[in-house]
Amino acid sequence: MTGVGHRFDGALQRRIDYRYDVYGNLTEQALDGGAVIESLHYDSLHRLTQTSRSGASSGQVNYGYDAAGNFQYKSDFSTALTNAYAYSGGACGGGPNAVKSVQLKAGGSRSYCYDGAGNLISDNSGMSLRYDASQRPTVMHRGTADSQFRYGPDGDKARQWGSTGQRLYVGGIEDRPDTNETESYLGDYALIQTSPSGRKVQYLLRDRLGSVIGVADDAGAVEWRGFDAFGAPRSGNWADKSPNILGPNAQTAHGFTQHEHLDGLGLIHMNGRVSTRLSSSPATARASTRTATSSTTRWQGRIRRGMSSATSARFASARQGVAQMCKARKTMLPARWSPSNATASRRGRSLRVRRGRVGVMRAIRGRPMGAIMHHRGRDTLGKQLMRSSAYLRASSIITFSRLPR
C-alpha cells in the first residue's frame, strides 16, 4: 500500500503517503503532502531502532535491543541507558525474557510481577490483572479505574463492566445498558450510534494498518487522531499527547489496528492479548490487503496499492506450485486466479466453506499460517500446502474466487 486518502464532497481532507525498503519495512509516512514526515529506521534484524518526525509535529524516539531481541531502552518511556530494561533479579516470577523493572524517563522505576504462566499480574504503579483458565484477562485495575471481562465461545469479548459502565458485545454491535446507547459497526467504514436523543451516523477513516485515524459525520466534521509505532494515541497532526489516551470525548474507543482502547487503564484490549503499548507489534507489522475503494454518502476513501515485479513473480510461482499439487490430487483450482482478481478476506479471517466452492490461503512474511482447500466436502490439501516451498510467499491474505463446479 502506497497511500490512503479521504475526501469530503470531493475535497481532499487527509492524505498519507507511505514508503518502504526492499524488505517491505515501512521507512517513511508523510501526512498531507509533507506537512509532517515521519521516518523509521531499522537494524540488520529488521527491528525498529528509531522514529523521527519533522515538520509541524517534530519528535524522535530511539529503541535499543539486547541479543535476545528484548528492549534495552525505549526513549519515550525509559532512560536512554542500555540497561534501562532489566530481565533478571526480582522476586515476582516471570521467565528470562520477562521485563522485571524499567528505569523511567521521568525518574524512578517501574517493577513488574508475573504469575506461574508468565502473565503480568501487577506493577508498582497500582495496576493489577487477573486471568481465566484460557489466560485471557478478566479483571484489570489501576487507581480508580477498573474493568472486568467475560468472553464468548469464539474467544471474543462478550461483556465488559466496571468504572466506565457496562458494555455487551454481539458481533458488530456494542450495547450500553446503563445509558441505553448502542453502537453498530457496519463493516470497517461506518458506525451508527443510537441513544435516547436520536441516531447518528459516523464514518470511520482508516490508515494502512486499519487503525481508526478519523471519525467523521455527514456534515464534514472530523475527529482526527494518530498513533505511534506501538499504538500510543497522538493528536490529529501526529503531535504527542499528554496523557497519551484517546480522551473522554472520543467518538469511538476503537483505535490502533481497530482494537479497543481502555483509557483509564492505559491498555489496548486485543482479545487474544492486552497491549501496554510498550511491547506490542511495531510499525513493521503489515496490514491485510483491503478493497481498493470505499465510499459513503459524502465521504470517500481511497487506498493506493502497488505490486512490484518481484512480488508478482512470487505470486505466479506460488500459483504454479499449488496448481501442480491440485493436478496431482485432482483438486479443482480457479483457472484464472491472479492478484488483480483476488480479494481480501474481511479482518484477516480465513474461511472454511462446504462443497468446495471457495478456498482461502493465508501467509504472513512467507510463513504459511494455514490452508484449506475443499472439493465436494473433502479436505485435500491442508498438510501438503503447509509443506510447499512455493506456498504464497506474500504478506497478504488472499481469498480465491469461486471454484468451478
C-alpha positions as CSV (number, residue, x, y, z in Angstrom):
1,M,0.0,0.0,0.0
2,T,1.5,3.3,-1.1
3,G,-1.0,5.7,0.4
4,V,-4.5,6.4,1.7
5,G,-6.7,9.5,1.1
6,H,-10.1,10.7,2.5
7,R,-12.3,13.2,0.7
8,F,-15.5,15.0,1.7
9,D,-17.7,16.3,-1.2
10,G,-14.7,15.7,-3.5
11,A,-12.3,17.8,-1.5
12,L,-9.3,16.0,-0.1
13,Q,-9.3,16.2,3.8
14,R,-6.5,13.8,4.6
15,R,-3.7,12.1,2.7
16,I,-1.0,9.8,4.0
17,D,1.8,8.5,1.7
18,Y,4.0,5.5,2.5
19,R,7.4,4.4,1.5
20,Y,9.1,1.0,2.2
21,D,12.6,-0.5,1.9
22,V,13.3,-3.6,-0.2
23,Y,12.3,-5.9,2.7
24,G,8.8,-4.3,3.0
25,N,9.5,-2.4,6.2
26,L,7.8,1.0,6.4
27,T,10.5,3.7,6.2
28,E,8.5,6.9,5.8
29,Q,5.0,8.1,6.1
30,A,4.0,11.7,5.1
31,L,0.9,13.5,6.3
32,D,-0.9,15.8,3.9
33,G,1.7,16.1,1.3
34,G,4.6,16.5,3.7
35,A,3.2,18.7,6.5
36,V,4.6,16.1,8.8
37,I,7.1,13.4,7.7
38,E,7.9,10.5,10.0
39,S,11.0,8.4,9.2
40,L,11.5,4.9,10.6
41,H,14.9,3.2,10.8
42,Y,15.8,-0.5,11.4
43,D,18.8,-2.6,12.4
44,S,20.1,-5.6,10.4
45,L,17.5,-7.8,12.0
46,H,14.6,-5.5,10.9
47,R,13.9,-4.3,14.4
48,L,12.7,-0.7,14.7
49,T,15.5,1.4,16.2
50,Q,14.3,5.0,15.6
51,T,11.3,7.0,14.6
52,S,11.7,10.7,13.9
53,R,9.2,13.4,12.9
54,S,9.9,16.6,11.0
55,G,7.7,19.5,10.1
56,A,4.7,20.7,12.1
57,S,5.0,18.0,14.7
58,S,8.6,17.1,15.5
59,G,9.9,14.4,17.8
60,Q,12.2,11.4,18.0
61,V,12.1,8.1,19.8
62,N,15.0,5.6,19.9
63,Y,14.8,1.9,20.7
64,G,17.6,-0.5,21.7
65,Y,17.6,-4.3,22.0
66,D,19.7,-7.0,23.6
67,A,21.0,-10.1,21.9
68,A,17.7,-11.9,22.6
69,G,15.6,-9.1,21.0
70,N,14.3,-7.7,24.2
71,F,14.2,-3.9,24.8
72,Q,17.2,-2.4,26.4
73,Y,15.7,1.1,26.3
74,K,12.7,3.0,24.7
75,S,13.5,6.6,25.0
76,D,9.9,7.9,25.3
77,F,9.3,5.7,28.3
78,S,12.7,4.7,29.8
79,T,16.1,6.4,30.2
80,A,18.5,6.0,27.3
81,L,20.8,3.7,29.3
82,T,21.5,0.4,27.6
83,N,20.3,-1.4,30.8
84,A,17.2,0.6,31.4
85,Y,15.1,-2.6,31.0
86,A,16.2,-5.4,33.4
87,Y,15.3,-9.0,32.8
88,S,17.0,-10.6,35.8
89,G,16.5,-10.3,39.5
90,G,13.3,-9.5,41.3
91,A,11.1,-11.9,43.3
92,C,7.9,-11.7,41.3
93,G,8.2,-14.6,38.8
94,G,8.4,-14.3,35.1
95,G,10.7,-16.1,32.6
96,P,14.1,-15.0,31.4
97,N,12.6,-12.7,28.8
98,A,10.0,-11.1,31.1
99,V,10.9,-7.5,32.0
100,K,11.4,-7.2,35.8
101,S,12.0,-3.5,36.0
102,V,12.4,-0.3,33.9
103,Q,14.3,2.9,34.8
104,L,11.8,5.6,33.8
105,K,12.5,8.7,31.8
106,A,10.5,10.7,34.3
107,G,12.6,9.4,37.2
108,G,12.1,6.4,39.4
109,S,11.5,2.9,38.3
110,R,8.7,0.6,37.4
111,S,8.7,-3.1,38.5
112,Y,6.5,-5.9,37.3
113,C,5.2,-9.2,38.8
114,Y,4.0,-12.3,36.9
115,D,2.0,-15.5,37.7
116,G,3.2,-19.0,37.1
117,A,2.0,-18.9,33.5
118,G,4.1,-15.8,32.7
119,N,1.1,-13.4,32.7
120,L,1.7,-9.9,34.0
121,I,-0.3,-9.6,37.2
122,S,0.8,-6.3,38.8
123,D,3.3,-3.4,38.8
124,N,4.3,-0.8,41.4
125,S,2.1,1.9,39.8
126,G,-1.0,0.2,41.2
127,M,-2.0,-1.8,38.2
128,S,-3.3,-5.4,38.7
129,L,-4.7,-8.1,36.4
130,R,-6.3,-11.5,36.8
131,Y,-6.9,-14.1,34.1
132,D,-9.1,-17.1,33.3
133,A,-8.1,-20.6,32.6
134,S,-7.5,-19.7,28.9
135,Q,-5.1,-16.9,30.0
136,R,-7.5,-14.1,29.0
137,P,-7.6,-11.1,31.2
138,T,-10.8,-11.0,33.3
139,V,-10.1,-8.2,35.8
140,M,-8.0,-5.1,35.3
141,H,-7.4,-2.4,37.9
142,R,-5.4,0.8,38.0
143,G,-6.1,3.5,40.6
144,T,-9.8,4.4,40.4
145,A,-10.3,2.6,37.0
146,D,-11.3,-1.0,36.8
147,S,-12.8,-3.3,34.2
148,Q,-14.0,-6.9,34.2
149,F,-14.4,-9.1,31.1
150,R,-16.2,-12.2,30.0
151,Y,-15.7,-13.9,26.7
152,G,-17.8,-15.9,24.3
153,P,-17.2,-19.4,22.8
154,D,-15.3,-17.8,20.0
155,G,-12.9,-16.1,22.4
156,D,-14.1,-12.5,21.6
157,K,-15.3,-10.2,24.3
158,A,-18.9,-10.7,25.3
159,R,-19.3,-8.4,28.2
160,Q,-17.3,-5.6,29.9
161,W,-18.3,-3.8,33.1
162,G,-16.6,-1.6,35.7
163,S,-15.9,2.1,36.4
164,T,-16.9,3.2,32.9
165,G,-20.2,1.3,32.9
166,Q,-21.3,-1.9,31.2
167,R,-20.9,-3.0,27.5
168,L,-22.3,-6.0,25.8
169,Y,-20.7,-7.2,22.6
170,V,-22.7,-9.1,19.9
171,G,-21.0,-9.3,16.5
172,G,-20.5,-5.8,15.3
173,I,-22.9,-4.3,17.9
174,E,-21.9,-2.8,21.3
175,D,-24.7,-2.1,23.7
176,R,-24.5,0.1,26.8
177,P,-27.5,-0.8,29.1
178,D,-26.6,1.8,31.7
179,T,-27.1,4.7,29.3
180,N,-29.4,3.0,26.8
181,E,-26.9,3.6,23.9
182,T,-26.0,1.2,21.1
183,E,-23.1,1.3,18.7
184,S,-23.5,-0.7,15.5
185,Y,-20.4,-1.1,13.3
186,L,-21.2,-1.7,9.6
187,G,-18.2,-3.4,8.2
188,D,-15.0,-1.3,8.6
189,Y,-16.3,2.0,7.5
190,A,-19.5,3.1,9.3
191,L,-20.7,3.4,12.8
192,I,-24.4,4.0,13.8
193,Q,-24.8,5.4,17.3
194,T,-28.3,5.1,18.8
195,S,-29.2,6.9,22.0
196,P,-32.4,8.3,23.6
197,S,-31.6,11.6,21.8
198,G,-31.7,10.0,18.4
199,R,-29.5,8.3,15.9
200,K,-26.2,9.5,14.4
201,V,-24.1,8.0,11.6
202,Q,-20.4,8.3,11.8
203,Y,-17.8,7.2,9.2
204,L,-14.5,5.6,10.2
205,L,-11.4,6.7,8.3
206,R,-8.5,4.4,8.4
207,D,-4.8,4.1,7.7
208,R,-2.7,1.3,6.3
209,L,-3.0,-0.9,9.4
210,G,-6.7,-0.4,9.7
211,S,-6.3,2.0,12.6
212,V,-9.2,4.5,13.0
213,I,-7.4,7.8,12.3
214,G,-10.7,9.8,11.9
215,V,-14.3,9.7,12.9
216,A,-16.4,11.9,10.6
217,D,-20.1,12.9,10.3
218,D,-22.3,13.8,7.4
219,A,-21.6,17.5,7.9
220,G,-17.9,17.0,7.3
221,A,-16.7,17.4,10.9
222,V,-13.9,15.1,11.8
223,E,-12.2,13.9,15.0
224,W,-8.7,13.3,13.7
225,R,-6.1,11.2,15.6
226,G,-2.8,9.4,15.1
227,F,-0.8,6.6,16.7
228,D,2.9,6.0,17.3
229,A,4.6,2.8,16.3
230,F,3.4,0.9,19.3
231,G,-0.2,2.2,19.4
232,A,0.0,5.2,21.8
233,P,-2.5,7.8,20.6
234,R,-1.3,11.1,19.1
235,S,-3.1,14.2,18.1
236,G,-4.5,14.5,14.6
237,N,-1.4,16.3,13.4
238,W,0.8,13.5,14.8
239,A,1.9,15.6,17.8
240,D,2.5,13.8,21.1
241,K,-0.4,13.8,23.6
242,S,-0.1,14.1,27.4
243,P,-1.7,11.9,28.6
244,N,-1.4,9.7,25.6
245,I,-5.0,8.5,25.5
246,L,-7.9,8.9,23.1
247,G,-9.7,11.0,25.7
248,P,-13.2,11.3,27.1
249,N,-14.6,13.0,24.0
250,A,-13.5,10.3,21.6
251,Q,-16.4,9.2,19.3
252,T,-15.2,5.6,19.4
253,A,-12.9,3.7,21.7
254,H,-11.6,1.7,18.7
255,G,-8.3,3.0,17.6
256,F,-4.9,1.4,16.9
257,T,-5.4,-1.6,14.5
258,Q,-9.1,-1.1,15.2
259,H,-8.8,-2.5,18.7
260,E,-10.5,-1.1,21.8
261,H,-8.5,1.4,24.0
262,L,-9.1,1.3,27.7
263,D,-8.0,4.8,28.5
264,G,-8.3,4.6,32.3
265,L,-6.1,1.6,32.4
266,G,-3.6,2.7,29.8
267,L,-4.1,-0.5,27.8
268,I,-5.4,-1.7,24.4
269,H,-7.6,-4.8,24.5
270,M,-6.8,-7.0,21.6
271,N,-8.9,-10.0,22.5
272,G,-6.0,-12.5,22.3
273,R,-3.8,-10.2,24.3
274,V,-3.7,-6.9,26.1
275,S,-1.1,-4.4,24.9
276,T,0.6,-2.0,27.3
277,R,1.9,0.0,24.3
278,L,5.4,-1.0,25.5
279,S,5.7,-4.4,23.8
280,S,3.1,-4.6,21.0
281,S,3.9,-5.3,17.4
282,P,5.8,-2.3,16.0
283,A,5.3,-0.4,12.8
284,T,6.9,-3.2,10.8
285,A,3.6,-5.1,11.2
286,R,1.8,-5.4,7.9
287,A,-1.9,-4.9,7.3
288,S,-4.2,-7.1,5.4
289,T,-4.9,-6.1,1.8
290,R,-8.1,-4.2,1.6
291,T,-10.5,-3.3,-1.2
292,A,-9.2,-0.5,-3.3
293,T,-12.1,1.9,-2.9
294,S,-14.7,2.5,-0.2
295,S,-17.4,5.2,-0.2
296,T,-20.2,6.6,1.8
297,T,-22.8,9.2,1.1
298,R,-20.4,12.2,1.0
299,W,-17.2,10.7,2.4
300,Q,-14.9,8.8,0.1
301,G,-11.7,6.9,0.9
302,R,-9.2,5.5,-1.5
303,I,-6.3,3.1,-0.8
304,R,-3.4,3.0,-3.3
305,R,-1.9,-0.4,-3.7
306,G,1.2,-1.3,-5.7
307,M,2.9,-4.6,-6.5
308,S,6.5,-4.9,-7.6
309,S,7.5,-7.2,-10.4
310,A,9.3,-9.4,-7.9
311,T,6.2,-9.8,-5.8
312,S,4.1,-10.5,-8.9
313,A,6.6,-13.2,-9.8
314,R,6.3,-14.8,-6.4
315,F,2.5,-14.9,-6.8
316,A,2.9,-16.6,-10.2
317,S,5.4,-19.1,-8.8
318,A,3.1,-19.8,-5.8
319,R,0.1,-20.4,-8.1
320,Q,2.1,-22.7,-10.3
321,G,3.3,-24.8,-7.4
322,V,-0.2,-25.0,-5.9
323,A,-1.7,-25.9,-9.3
324,Q,0.7,-28.8,-9.7
325,M,-0.4,-30.2,-6.4
326,C,-4.0,-29.7,-7.3
327,K,-3.5,-31.6,-10.5
328,A,-1.7,-34.4,-8.7
329,R,-4.5,-34.6,-6.2
330,K,-7.3,-34.0,-8.7
331,T,-8.4,-30.9,-6.8
332,M,-10.0,-28.0,-8.6
333,L,-8.4,-24.6,-8.6
334,P,-9.6,-21.3,-10.3
335,A,-8.0,-21.3,-13.8
336,R,-7.6,-17.5,-14.0
337,W,-6.6,-16.6,-10.4
338,S,-4.3,-13.6,-10.2
339,P,-3.5,-10.8,-7.7
340,S,-5.8,-8.5,-9.7
341,N,-8.9,-10.6,-9.2
342,A,-8.1,-11.8,-5.7
343,T,-9.8,-10.0,-2.8
344,A,-9.0,-9.8,0.8
345,S,-10.9,-11.7,3.5
346,R,-12.6,-9.4,6.0
347,R,-10.4,-8.7,9.1
348,G,-8.0,-11.4,8.1
349,R,-10.2,-14.3,8.9
350,S,-9.8,-17.5,6.9
351,L,-13.0,-19.1,5.6
352,R,-13.9,-22.7,5.7
353,V,-16.6,-23.4,3.1
354,R,-18.5,-26.6,2.4
355,R,-18.9,-28.2,-1.0
356,G,-15.6,-26.9,-2.4
357,R,-16.7,-23.6,-3.7
358,V,-14.1,-21.3,-2.1
359,G,-10.6,-21.8,-0.9
360,V,-8.6,-19.4,1.3
361,M,-4.9,-19.3,1.9
362,R,-3.0,-17.2,4.4
363,A,0.7,-16.3,4.6
364,I,2.5,-13.7,6.6
365,R,6.1,-12.8,5.8
366,G,6.4,-16.0,3.8
367,R,5.4,-18.3,6.6
368,P,2.3,-20.4,5.8
369,M,-0.3,-20.0,8.6
370,G,-2.8,-22.4,7.3
371,A,-4.5,-23.6,4.2
372,I,-7.8,-25.3,3.5
373,M,-8.9,-26.4,0.0
374,H,-12.2,-28.3,-0.2
375,H,-13.6,-30.3,-3.1
376,R,-17.0,-31.9,-2.6
377,G,-16.6,-31.6,1.2
378,R,-13.2,-33.3,1.5
379,D,-10.1,-31.5,2.9
380,T,-7.4,-32.5,0.3
381,L,-4.5,-30.1,0.6
382,G,-4.0,-29.0,4.2
383,K,-0.7,-30.6,5.1
384,Q,0.7,-30.6,1.6
385,L,0.3,-26.9,1.2
386,M,1.8,-26.3,4.7
387,R,5.0,-28.1,3.4
388,S,5.0,-26.4,0.0
389,S,8.1,-24.3,-0.7
390,A,6.1,-22.5,-3.4
391,Y,3.3,-21.6,-1.0
392,L,2.3,-18.0,-1.4
393,R,5.3,-16.0,-0.2
394,A,3.5,-12.7,0.1
395,S,2.5,-10.7,3.1
396,S,-1.3,-10.7,2.5
397,I,-4.4,-12.7,2.9
398,I,-5.9,-13.8,-0.4
399,T,-9.4,-15.2,-1.0
400,F,-9.7,-17.2,-4.1
401,S,-12.6,-16.6,-6.5
402,R,-15.3,-19.3,-6.8
403,L,-14.1,-22.7,-7.8
404,P,-15.7,-24.2,-10.9
405,R,-18.2,-26.9,-10.5
